[in-house]
Amino acid sequence: MMSKVAVKKTGHEDIDTLLEKAYDLLEEGERLQENISVSLKFKPISPSTSRQARLKRFKKFSSKINS
């Protein structure tokens, strides 16, 4: 990944690369934080609960058709 932040060069190549990597990790952390906040907006549904709800709707629908 390439950092969007302009890093001031220190003159030491190893320190400069570490600073660039640190900024890249900070950007990745911000993206992960956004993804986590988006995923927390959705409530997980239990498969068994979902199946039971479908069965109730099907029984209600089929009873109307058969009547």
GROMACS elastic network, one bead per residue, 0.5 to 0.9 nm:
[ bonds ]
;  ai    aj funct       b0    kb
    1    21     6  0.85418   500
    1    24     6  0.65585   500
    2     5     6  0.89397   500
    2    20     6  0.80693   500
    2    21     6  0.86863   500
    2    24     6  0.68432   500
    3     6     6  0.75721   500
    3     7     6  0.86300   500
    3    20     6  0.64207   500
    3    21     6  0.78690   500
    3    23     6  0.62691   500
    3    24     6  0.53338   500
    3    27     6  0.78947   500
    4    23     6  0.84434   500
    4    24     6  0.83494   500
    4    27     6  0.88871   500
    5    20     6  0.83669   500
    5    23     6  0.72512   500
    5    24     6  0.88643   500
    6    20     6  0.87731   500
    7    10     6  0.89603   500
    7    16     6  0.76892   500
    7    19     6  0.72403   500
    7    20     6  0.68081   500
    7    23     6  0.86209   500
    8    16     6  0.80395   500
    9    12     6  0.76429   500
    9    13     6  0.83079   500
    9    15     6  0.86154   500
    9    16     6  0.60239   500
   10    13     6  0.77382   500
   10    15     6  0.71871   500
   10    16     6  0.63944   500
   11    15     6  0.82209   500
   11    16     6  0.75642   500
   12    15     6  0.54914   500
   12    16     6  0.62201   500
   12    17     6  0.88281   500
   13    16     6  0.50859   500
   13    17     6  0.62667   500
   13    18     6  0.86588   500
   14    17     6  0.52825   500
   14    18     6  0.62540   500
   14    19     6  0.86964   500
   15    18     6  0.50555   500
   15    19     6  0.61520   500
   15    20     6  0.86538   500
   16    19     6  0.51442   500
   16    20     6  0.62829   500
   16    21     6  0.86702   500
   17    20     6  0.50639   500
   17    21     6  0.61439   500
   17    22     6  0.85320   500
   18    21     6  0.50344   500
   18    22     6  0.60568   500
   18    23     6  0.86796   500
   19    23     6  0.63004   500
   19    24     6  0.86151   500
   20    23     6  0.52193   500
   20    24     6  0.62273   500
   20    25     6  0.86812   500
   21    25     6  0.61372   500
   21    26     6  0.85900   500
   22    25     6  0.50844   500
   22    26     6  0.62152   500
   22    27     6  0.87129   500
   23    27     6  0.62541   500
   23    28     6  0.86148   500
   24    27     6  0.51546   500
   24    28     6  0.62073   500
   24    29     6  0.85872   500
   25    29     6  0.60415   500
   25    30     6  0.86110   500
   26    29     6  0.50005   500
   26    30     6  0.62823   500
   26    31     6  0.87509   500
   27    30     6  0.51095   500
   27    31     6  0.63464   500
   27    32     6  0.86714   500
   28    31     6  0.50944   500
   28    32     6  0.61568   500
   28    33     6  0.85587   500
   29    32     6  0.50283   500
   29    33     6  0.60763   500
   29    34     6  0.86403   500
   30    33     6  0.50103   500
   30    34     6  0.63004   500
   30    35     6  0.86959   500
   31    34     6  0.51088   500
   31    35     6  0.62390   500
   31    36     6  0.86344   500
   32    36     6  0.60780   500
   32    37     6  0.85736   500
   33    36     6  0.51035   500
   33    37     6  0.62027   500
   33    38     6  0.86461   500
   34    37     6  0.51628   500
   34    38     6  0.62250   500
   34    39     6  0.86437   500
   35    38     6  0.51273   500
   35    39     6  0.61201   500
   35    40     6  0.86166   500
   36    39     6  0.50825   500
   36    40     6  0.61282   500
   36    41     6  0.88794   500
   37    40     6  0.52108   500
   37    41     6  0.68012   500
   38    41     6  0.55165   500
   38    42     6  0.76591   500
   39    42     6  0.57833   500
   39    43     6  0.85742   500
   40    43     6  0.72187   500
   45    48     6  0.85958   500
   45    49     6  0.71418   500
   45    50     6  0.67522   500
   46    49     6  0.52305   500
   46    50     6  0.62016   500
   46    51     6  0.86573   500
   47    50     6  0.50829   500
   47    51     6  0.61331   500
   47    52     6  0.86547   500
   48    51     6  0.50391   500
   48    52     6  0.61764   500
   48    53     6  0.86290   500
   49    52     6  0.51321   500
   49    53     6  0.62163   500
   49    54     6  0.86682   500
   50    53     6  0.51803   500
   50    54     6  0.62913   500
   50    55     6  0.87286   500
   51    54     6  0.51170   500
   51    55     6  0.62166   500
   51    56     6  0.87104   500
   52    55     6  0.50744   500
   52    56     6  0.62548   500
   52    57     6  0.87173   500
   53    56     6  0.51536   500
   53    57     6  0.63233   500
   53    58     6  0.86206   500
   54    57     6  0.51460   500
   54    58     6  0.60619   500
   54    59     6  0.85712   500
   55    59     6  0.60244   500
   55    60     6  0.84539   500
   56    59     6  0.51956   500
   56    60     6  0.61219   500
   56    61     6  0.85264   500
   57    60     6  0.50913   500
   57    61     6  0.60410   500
   57    62     6  0.85034   500
   58    61     6  0.50234   500
   58    62     6  0.59070   500
   58    63     6  0.83797   500
   59    62     6  0.51072   500
   59    63     6  0.59665   500
   59    64     6  0.85942   500
   60    63     6  0.52859   500
   60    64     6  0.64641   500
   60    65     6  0.89138   500
   61    64     6  0.52650   500
   61    65     6  0.64399   500
   61    66     6  0.88099   500
   62    65     6  0.50414   500
   62    66     6  0.60743   500
   62    67     6  0.85082   500
   63    66     6  0.51787   500
   63    67     6  0.60558   500
   64    67     6  0.53187   500
